Amino acid sequence: MNITFVEAAAAPSEGVLILAVQSESVFGAITQRYDTASDGALRRVVDSSRFSGKRDETLEAAVTVEGVARAVVLVGLGETDKLDARAWEEIGGALAAHLTTTGNTTAVLAIDTPDDAPVTGGLALAHLALGMRLRGYVYDRYRTIRDDDDPTRLDRLTVVTDDVGGATSAWYDLDAVAGGVELARDLFNQPANDLYPISFVEQIGPLAELGIDIEAHGPDYLAEQGMGAMLAVASGSSHEPRLLILRWSGADDPDAAPLCFIGKGLTFDCGGISIKPAKGMEEMKGDMAGGGAVVGALQALAARNARVNAVGIVGLVENMAGSRAYRPGDVLTSKAGWTIEVFNTDAEGRLVLLDLLAYAVERFEPAAMIDLATLTYDIMAGLGLVYTGMYTTSDELAADLDAASAASGEKLWRMPMDQEYEDNLGSDIADLRQIAEPGDYADAAHAAHLLQRFARGRPWAHLDIAGKELAYDDKPLCPKGGTGVGVRLLDAFARIREDSGDPGR
């Protein structure tokens, strides 16, 4: 979606016209001006409908404005004192949801931002535009037959404002973040026959044009590095694994310790020999959502020229049940040198992540590490499809992530870590168990404790995003499908560290 901000005199006359109505059918100055130009047609339309200006309400009508027939969409703002950034985004989402059903491809938005709103002016309109872009996302790469009710992509949005400078400045950062979310969604929505470790690397190649350094290493390098756990997970597939490393150096000191974002990149997960049930297995093409979030976040940081050093590490693997697949009962040697007894080949994500964590500590000595993974059904049982589970031993890191959650709207809930969970990870024949005994309880917590060992005392957080990576129906800022969860959160976290001037705090 091409989004521009212009003064009223430069507004195009073509495209659907979007106006706003406040709670109890109150017209602001701009809407009132258009109502006068239409000889009261807008007021008559509102008065003859159930539309009352409640937040996110929409109403479409054809009216004649100064002798020109135009399609007009009215959107409700609701109570103006509640119009914070998130509310503006959701209003934009409601507009986009409406417009994708109408066939309109261009629109002009002319909306009053009330003075008593918590967020107003150009900043408000930039957040509204962000909501339109996120909710207006359409993934139709594989559609060759079009139905009349297929969603329409809004190609061009012109936003009218007397604060063009403020809106454009705010949009610079929000546009970068939106692009990162869209990239993560695009990767998630692809089927596994097109997205596998090597093709994943190929598809993100254009990120180099933003100044991101890209490395991709295959099995030989993994073996040299002693990453036996990740190699084991990959052993049953005909698709070779890849260790993907993205580096953005935006801090004033290029040698400053980086923030490190680590993503699980299972491009497909059948469960290996501990095979998953057939029902719902098609969703396992999205077991790379953590990796997609990391890639999307690095793109966002580079696109907005963030003043931080950041490293993204993604373990790209396909977990299949081939003749060379690893087995329950196997003992693996990890990057850290510790041995791990395998009990379930479908608990593969933690094996990939622990090697990535050990690699990150050794090579980059990061200021902080955050890993993201669709890791456990257990976290879904506890938090459903709403909150991401956050595990960390650092109160300071938890506080910054909570602040990033509030800023981004991506919800986190801090989960407990306790020595008694740690005590359940002892193996009779190896250094560690892959899953705890008994394995039916608190799997998310036990997985987090396993990973924590490989962080080797560095500030670290584990985000279990299972259930949040996929929208099963339309959401205010996301249509059904991949959500791109994690991108906005990581960008907001990086911004907090960026603004503090101390990424290692």
C-alpha positions as semicolon CSV with decimal commas, in nm:
position;residue;x (nm);y (nm);z (nm)
1;M;0,000;0,000;0,000
2;N;0,143;0,335;-0,107
3;I;0,064;0,587;0,169
4;T;0,130;0,961;0,137
5;F;0,044;1,263;0,351
6;V;-0,062;1,588;0,182
7;E;-0,227;1,921;0,259
8;A;-0,592;1,964;0,161
9;A;-0,509;2,160;-0,153
10;A;-0,312;1,865;-0,289
11;A;-0,575;1,600;-0,220
12;P;-0,676;1,400;-0,529
13;S;-1,040;1,404;-0,636
14;E;-1,053;1,035;-0,730
15;G;-1,090;0,740;-0,497
16;V;-1,326;0,669;-0,211
17;L;-1,342;0,954;0,042
18;I;-1,302;0,859;0,409
19;L;-1,446;1,089;0,676
20;A;-1,492;1,052;1,051
21;V;-1,785;1,084;1,290
22;Q;-1,745;1,110;1,664
23;S;-1,962;0,941;1,924
24;E;-2,333;1,031;1,917
25;S;-2,309;1,128;1,549
26;V;-2,102;1,440;1,610
27;F;-1,935;1,578;1,296
28;G;-1,592;1,733;1,326
29;A;-1,491;2,036;1,123
30;I;-1,374;1,844;0,816
31;T;-1,679;1,619;0,799
32;Q;-1,905;1,918;0,857
33;R;-1,739;2,100;0,570
34;Y;-1,807;1,808;0,335
35;D;-2,163;1,782;0,465
36;T;-2,220;2,147;0,379
37;A;-2,070;2,092;0,033
38;S;-2,313;1,802;-0,017
39;D;-2,615;2,010;0,087
40;G;-2,657;1,804;0,404
41;A;-2,647;1,465;0,231
42;L;-2,401;1,318;0,481
43;R;-2,618;1,417;0,778
44;R;-2,924;1,267;0,612
45;V;-2,738;0,940;0,550
46;V;-2,630;0,918;0,913
47;D;-2,972;1,013;1,051
48;S;-3,144;0,750;0,840
49;S;-2,912;0,470;0,955
50;R;-2,809;0,298;1,276
51;F;-2,461;0,447;1,244
52;S;-2,387;0,663;1,548
53;G;-2,010;0,714;1,539
54;K;-1,917;0,431;1,773
55;R;-1,551;0,340;1,742
56;D;-1,470;0,122;1,440
57;E;-1,821;0,152;1,291
58;T;-1,826;0,208;0,916
59;L;-2,095;0,330;0,680
60;E;-2,064;0,371;0,304
61;A;-2,279;0,595;0,088
62;A;-2,275;0,764;-0,252
63;V;-2,322;1,140;-0,223
64;T;-2,277;1,440;-0,449
65;V;-2,017;1,683;-0,324
66;E;-2,000;2,016;-0,512
67;G;-2,159;1,855;-0,815
68;V;-1,930;1,549;-0,816
69;A;-2,063;1,204;-0,720
70;R;-1,830;1,030;-0,474
71;A;-1,827;0,714;-0,271
72;V;-1,788;0,815;0,093
73;V;-1,699;0,591;0,386
74;L;-1,777;0,722;0,732
75;V;-1,584;0,573;1,021
76;G;-1,671;0,606;1,387
77;L;-1,413;0,748;1,628
78;G;-1,614;0,684;1,941
79;E;-1,522;0,870;2,259
80;T;-1,242;1,106;2,168
81;D;-1,068;1,095;2,507
82;K;-0,987;0,728;2,444
83;L;-0,812;0,778;2,112
84;D;-0,461;0,660;2,195
85;A;-0,220;0,514;1,939
86;R;-0,372;0,167;1,959
87;A;-0,724;0,302;1,911
88;W;-0,618;0,493;1,600
89;E;-0,457;0,176;1,462
90;E;-0,772;-0,026;1,520
91;I;-0,983;0,242;1,353
92;G;-0,751;0,212;1,055
93;G;-0,793;-0,163;1,072
94;A;-1,171;-0,131;1,064
95;L;-1,145;0,092;0,759
96;A;-0,916;-0,151;0,579
97;A;-1,144;-0,444;0,662
98;H;-1,433;-0,254;0,508
99;L;-1,244;-0,141;0,199
100;T;-1,112;-0,489;0,115
101;T;-1,474;-0,595;0,058
102;T;-1,572;-0,305;-0,171
103;G;-1,331;-0,333;-0,463
104;N;-1,184;0,013;-0,401
105;T;-0,812;0,037;-0,475
106;T;-0,754;0,406;-0,396
107;A;-0,876;0,618;-0,109
108;V;-0,847;0,970;0,031
109;L;-0,865;1,003;0,407
110;A;-0,968;1,339;0,555
111;I;-1,020;1,300;0,928
112;D;-1,029;1,539;1,220
113;T;-0,805;1,434;1,509
114;P;-0,981;1,579;1,815
115;D;-0,775;1,807;2,035
116;D;-0,873;1,620;2,352
117;A;-0,750;1,285;2,219
118;P;-0,442;1,137;2,393
119;V;-0,279;1,108;2,049
120;T;-0,367;1,368;1,790
121;G;-0,241;1,545;1,478
122;G;0,003;1,386;1,237
123;L;0,104;1,115;1,485
124;A;-0,256;0,998;1,515
125;L;-0,297;0,981;1,138
126;A;0,030;0,791;1,101
127;H;-0,093;0,527;1,347
128;L;-0,426;0,512;1,167
129;A;-0,240;0,454;0,840
130;L;-0,039;0,178;1,009
131;G;-0,361;0,006;1,111
132;M;-0,491;0,029;0,755
133;R;-0,173;-0,120;0,617
134;L;-0,153;-0,407;0,867
135;R;-0,521;-0,502;0,836
136;G;-0,524;-0,437;0,462
137;Y;-0,257;-0,704;0,406
138;V;-0,365;-0,952;0,138
139;Y;-0,177;-1,274;0,063
140;D;-0,289;-1,404;-0,277
141;R;0,035;-1,532;-0,428
142;Y;-0,112;-1,873;-0,504
143;R;-0,459;-1,766;-0,622
144;T;-0,513;-1,822;-0,994
145;I;-0,894;-1,824;-0,985
146;R;-1,054;-1,507;-0,850
147;D;-1,392;-1,494;-0,679
148;D;-1,602;-1,179;-0,664
149;D;-1,584;-1,179;-0,284
150;D;-1,205;-1,214;-0,267
151;P;-1,049;-0,932;-0,063
152;T;-0,929;-0,633;-0,262
153;R;-0,589;-0,480;-0,199
154;L;-0,593;-0,105;-0,139
155;D;-0,307;0,018;-0,355
156;R;-0,297;0,389;-0,271
157;L;-0,400;0,588;0,036
158;T;-0,369;0,967;0,049
159;V;-0,400;1,115;0,396
160;V;-0,501;1,480;0,420
161;T;-0,350;1,670;0,713
162;D;-0,230;2,016;0,808
163;D;0,058;1,844;0,990
164;V;0,230;1,688;0,691
165;G;0,573;1,714;0,851
166;G;0,469;1,545;1,175
167;A;0,276;1,272;0,999
168;T;0,557;1,201;0,753
169;S;0,816;1,189;1,030
170;A;0,610;0,946;1,237
171;W;0,532;0,737;0,931
172;Y;0,901;0,688;0,852
173;D;0,941;0,456;1,151
174;L;0,594;0,300;1,134
175;D;0,634;0,225;0,765
176;A;0,958;0,039;0,842
177;V;0,789;-0,170;1,108
178;A;0,492;-0,246;0,881
179;G;0,732;-0,372;0,615
180;G;0,893;-0,605;0,870
181;V;0,554;-0,742;0,975
182;E;0,456;-0,799;0,613
183;L;0,781;-0,985;0,544
184;A;0,723;-1,212;0,844
185;R;0,366;-1,278;0,730
186;D;0,476;-1,352;0,374
187;L;0,729;-1,607;0,496
188;F;0,479;-1,769;0,731
189;N;0,205;-1,799;0,471
190;Q;0,422;-1,980;0,217
191;P;0,382;-2,357;0,187
192;A;0,675;-2,578;0,284
193;N;0,728;-2,701;-0,071
194;D;0,835;-2,344;-0,158
195;L;0,984;-2,235;0,174
196;Y;1,260;-2,459;0,305
197;P;1,597;-2,367;0,456
198;I;1,783;-2,284;0,135
199;S;1,493;-2,100;-0,029
200;F;1,432;-1,905;0,293
201;V;1,787;-1,772;0,271
202;E;1,744;-1,689;-0,097
203;Q;1,423;-1,498;-0,038
204;I;1,566;-1,267;0,226
205;G;1,870;-1,181;0,012
206;P;1,734;-0,832;-0,075
207;L;1,782;-0,730;0,291
208;A;2,147;-0,675;0,202
209;E;2,035;-0,365;0,009
210;L;1,932;-0,211;0,343
211;G;2,282;-0,255;0,481
212;I;2,225;-0,585;0,661
213;D;2,515;-0,831;0,648
214;I;2,387;-1,181;0,569
215;E;2,562;-1,510;0,637
216;A;2,422;-1,856;0,574
217;H;2,606;-2,172;0,677
218;G;2,533;-2,535;0,590
219;P;2,592;-2,875;0,753
220;D;2,971;-2,869;0,730
221;Y;2,991;-2,544;0,924
222;L;2,739;-2,670;1,179
223;A;2,951;-2,980;1,230
224;E;3,267;-2,769;1,269
225;Q;3,087;-2,564;1,533
226;G;2,975;-2,874;1,719
227;M;2,605;-2,797;1,676
228;G;2,502;-3,161;1,706
229;A;2,153;-3,090;1,838
230;M;2,050;-2,878;1,540
231;L;2,208;-3,125;1,298
232;A;2,014;-3,410;1,457
233;V;1,682;-3,234;1,404
234;A;1,771;-3,182;1,037
235;S;1,891;-3,538;0,979
236;G;1,561;-3,685;0,856
237;S;1,502;-3,433;0,579
238;S;1,632;-3,411;0,224
239;H;1,655;-3,033;0,272
240;E;1,985;-2,927;0,425
241;P;1,973;-2,700;0,731
242;R;2,101;-2,347;0,729
243;L;2,235;-2,129;1,009
244;L;2,121;-1,781;0,907
245;I;2,291;-1,477;1,060
246;L;2,179;-1,118;0,998
247;R;2,385;-0,827;1,133
248;W;2,278;-0,463;1,156
249;S;2,540;-0,217;1,283
250;G;2,365;0,110;1,353
251;A;2,514;0,217;1,686
252;D;2,764;0,501;1,708
253;D;3,016;0,243;1,829
254;P;3,026;-0,038;1,571
255;D;3,200;-0,262;1,825
256;A;2,937;-0,219;2,098
257;A;2,786;-0,546;2,219
258;P;2,477;-0,621;2,008
259;L;2,124;-0,712;2,094
260;C;2,074;-1,068;1,976
261;F;1,740;-1,198;1,848
262;I;1,722;-1,573;1,797
263;G;1,447;-1,750;1,606
264;K;1,327;-2,105;1,567
265;G;1,307;-2,165;1,191
266;L;1,136;-2,501;1,142
267;T;1,014;-2,461;0,786
268;F;0,811;-2,776;0,840
269;D;0,771;-2,999;1,143
270;C;0,600;-3,334;1,111
271;G;0,730;-3,430;1,455
272;G;0,996;-3,662;1,319
273;I;0,966;-4,024;1,434
274;S;0,738;-3,904;1,716
275;I;0,505;-3,801;1,437
276;K;0,224;-3,554;1,491
277;P;-0,144;-3,637;1,429
278;A;-0,251;-3,576;1,071
279;K;-0,523;-3,329;1,170
280;G;-0,380;-2,980;1,169
281;M;-0,034;-3,085;1,055
282;E;-0,059;-2,842;0,763
283;E;-0,015;-2,561;1,015
284;M;0,337;-2,684;1,080
285;K;0,459;-2,494;0,776
286;G;0,442;-2,203;1,020
287;D;0,678;-2,349;1,278
288;M;0,930;-2,095;1,150
289;A;0,732;-1,799;1,286
290;G;1,002;-1,715;1,541
291;G;1,259;-1,702;1,265
292;G;1,025;-1,493;1,051
293;A;0,985;-1,247;1,338
294;V;1,361;-1,214;1,374
295;V;1,408;-1,149;1,002
296;G;1,119;-0,901;0,996
297;A;1,256;-0,718;1,298
298;L;1,604;-0,686;1,145
299;Q;1,447;-0,545;0,829
300;A;1,251;-0,292;1,036
301;L;1,562;-0,181;1,227
302;A;1,758;-0,132;0,907
303;A;1,474;0,041;0,723
304;R;1,437;0,301;0,997
305;N;1,815;0,326;1,045
306;A;1,797;0,226;1,411
307;R;2,089;0,341;1,625
308;V;2,165;-0,001;1,770
309;N;2,378;-0,299;1,686
310;A;2,161;-0,607;1,640
311;V;2,222;-0,966;1,535
312;G;1,949;-1,198;1,415
313;I;2,019;-1,572;1,426
314;V;1,775;-1,822;1,276
315;G;1,808;-2,200;1,280
316;L;1,650;-2,312;0,952
317;V;1,561;-2,680;0,968
318;E;1,298;-2,924;0,845
319;N;1,201;-3,196;1,094
320;M;1,101;-3,507;0,901
321;A;1,073;-3,880;0,964
322;G;1,329;-4,005;0,710
323;S;1,549;-4,312;0,736
324;R;1,831;-4,103;0,885
325;A;1,609;-3,920;1,136
326;Y;1,714;-3,894;1,496
327;R;1,529;-4,117;1,741
328;P;1,392;-4,121;2,094
329;G;1,671;-4,256;2,311
330;D;1,950;-4,093;2,111
331;V;2,211;-3,888;2,297
332;L;2,318;-3,567;2,123
333;T;2,622;-3,348;2,183
334;S;2,536;-2,979;2,183
335;K;2,738;-2,672;2,084
336;A;2,807;-2,612;2,454
337;G;2,956;-2,960;2,484
338;W;2,678;-3,093;2,706
339;T;2,504;-3,416;2,609
340;I;2,126;-3,438;2,583
341;E;1,911;-3,751;2,598
342;V;1,621;-3,740;2,348
343;F;1,276;-3,858;2,455
344;N;1,050;-3,709;2,188
345;T;1,161;-3,600;1,842
346;D;0,866;-3,358;1,830
347;A;1,032;-3,151;2,103
348;E;1,282;-3,039;1,844
349;G;1,259;-2,662;1,875
350;R;1,447;-2,647;2,204
351;L;1,726;-2,855;2,053
352;V;1,770;-2,605;1,771
353;L;1,748;-2,305;2,002
354;L;1,998;-2,429;2,258
355;D;2,265;-2,466;1,992
356;L;2,182;-2,118;1,861
357;L;2,205;-1,968;2,210
358;A;2,544;-2,128;2,274
359;Y;2,666;-2,007;1,934
360;A;2,545;-1,652;2,001
361;V;2,717;-1,636;2,340
362;E;3,048;-1,763;2,204
363;R;3,063;-1,557;1,886
364;F;2,887;-1,230;1,967
365;E;2,896;-1,185;2,346
366;P;2,560;-1,006;2,322
367;A;2,431;-0,738;2,554
368;A;2,100;-0,924;2,570
369;M;1,945;-1,225;2,400
370;I;1,579;-1,284;2,318
371;D;1,467;-1,606;2,154
372;L;1,127;-1,653;1,992
373;A;0,970;-1,986;1,909
374;T;0,643;-2,161;1,848
375;L;0,771;-2,400;2,111
376;T;0,499;-2,571;2,316
377;Y;0,132;-2,658;2,318
378;D;0,170;-2,619;2,692
379;I;0,188;-2,240;2,671
380;M;-0,130;-2,239;2,463
381;A;-0,306;-2,437;2,735
382;G;-0,204;-2,174;2,987
383;L;-0,236;-1,849;2,790
384;G;-0,454;-1,941;2,494
385;L;-0,427;-1,739;2,176
386;V;-0,384;-1,402;2,350
387;Y;-0,059;-1,374;2,545
388;T;0,296;-1,478;2,461
389;G;0,468;-1,651;2,750
390;M;0,784;-1,475;2,865
391;Y;1,052;-1,657;3,063
392;T;1,356;-1,473;3,193
393;T;1,582;-1,455;3,496
394;S;1,648;-1,083;3,440
395;D;1,403;-0,841;3,601
396;E;1,554;-0,554;3,403
397;L;1,508;-0,736;3,073
398;A;1,154;-0,832;3,175
399;A;1,073;-0,468;3,251
400;D;1,198;-0,352;2,911
401;L;1,003;-0,627;2,736
402;D;0,689;-0,533;2,929
403;A;0,739;-0,173;2,816
404;A;0,789;-0,293;2,457
405;S;0,471;-0,497;2,489
406;A;0,274;-0,191;2,596
407;A;0,420;0,016;2,313
408;S;0,362;-0,244;2,042
409;G;0,033;-0,397;2,156
410;E;0,182;-0,747;2,145
411;K;0,086;-0,898;2,479
412;L;0,334;-1,071;2,710
413;W;0,283;-1,255;3,038
414;R;0,583;-1,332;3,254
415;M;0,591;-1,698;3,357
416;P;0,769;-1,845;3,661
417;M;1,117;-1,990;3,667
418;D;1,216;-2,204;3,965
419;Q;1,493;-2,442;4,068
420;E;1,245;-2,727;4,103
421;Y;1,182;-2,715;3,728
422;E;1,558;-2,727;3,677
423;D;1,586;-3,034;3,896
424;N;1,359;-3,230;3,660
425;L;1,606;-3,209;3,369
426;G;1,855;-3,467;3,493
427;S;1,923;-3,772;3,274
428;D;2,035;-4,120;3,383
429;I;2,283;-4,153;3,097
430;A;2,357;-3,797;2,972
431;D;2,408;-3,449;3,110
432;L;2,051;-3,337;3,044
433;R;1,708;-3,461;2,946
434;Q;1,544;-3,306;2,642
435;I;1,208;-3,300;2,822
436;A;1,138;-3,328;3,191
437;E;1,021;-3,624;3,393
438;P;0,725;-3,641;3,411
439;G;0,695;-3,492;3,063
440;D;0,322;-3,424;3,074
441;Y;0,344;-3,125;3,307
442;A;0,485;-2,771;3,271
443;D;0,661;-2,847;2,943
444;A;0,689;-2,476;2,859
445;A;0,865;-2,406;3,189
446;H;1,097;-2,704;3,156
447;A;1,187;-2,604;2,800
448;A;1,267;-2,254;2,918
449;H;1,492;-2,388;3,193
450;L;1,674;-2,609;2,946
451;L;1,738;-2,308;2,721
452;Q;1,842;-2,090;3,013
453;R;2,145;-2,313;3,076
454;F;2,276;-2,237;2,728
455;A;2,246;-1,860;2,777
456;R;2,547;-1,901;3,009
457;G;2,450;-1,618;3,244
458;R;2,388;-1,355;2,974
459;P;2,071;-1,142;3,003
460;W;1,822;-1,366;2,824
461;A;1,451;-1,405;2,764
462;H;1,256;-1,682;2,597
463;L;0,927;-1,593;2,426
464;D;0,698;-1,888;2,355
465;I;0,477;-1,749;2,077
466;A;0,286;-2,074;2,009
467;G;-0,075;-1,987;1,927
468;K;0,001;-1,623;1,852
469;E;0,168;-1,678;1,517
470;L;-0,155;-1,769;1,338
471;A;-0,489;-1,586;1,330
472;Y;-0,767;-1,840;1,286
473;D;-1,006;-1,560;1,193
474;D;-0,981;-1,190;1,113
475;K;-0,836;-0,969;1,387
476;P;-0,841;-0,588;1,421
477;L;-0,491;-0,552;1,275
478;C;-0,451;-0,879;1,090
479;P;-0,657;-1,083;0,846
480;K;-0,680;-1,458;0,887
481;G;-0,338;-1,620;0,845
482;G;0,012;-1,537;0,963
483;T;0,026;-1,253;1,213
484;G;0,392;-1,152;1,205
485;V;0,390;-1,161;1,584
486;G;0,715;-1,053;1,745
487;V;0,828;-0,800;1,486
488;R;0,667;-0,498;1,651
489;L;0,770;-0,620;1,995
490;L;1,137;-0,663;1,903
491;D;1,146;-0,327;1,727
492;A;0,991;-0,158;2,031
493;F;1,240;-0,331;2,260
494;A;1,530;-0,216;2,041
495;R;1,390;0,138;2,048
496;I;1,383;0,134;2,429
497;R;1,748;0,029;2,441
498;E;1,830;0,272;2,160
499;D;1,672;0,565;2,343
500;S;1,838;0,470;2,671
501;G;2,182;0,492;2,512
502;D;2,276;0,172;2,697
503;P;2,174;-0,144;2,508
504;G;2,340;-0,364;2,768
505;R;2,150;-0,235;3,070
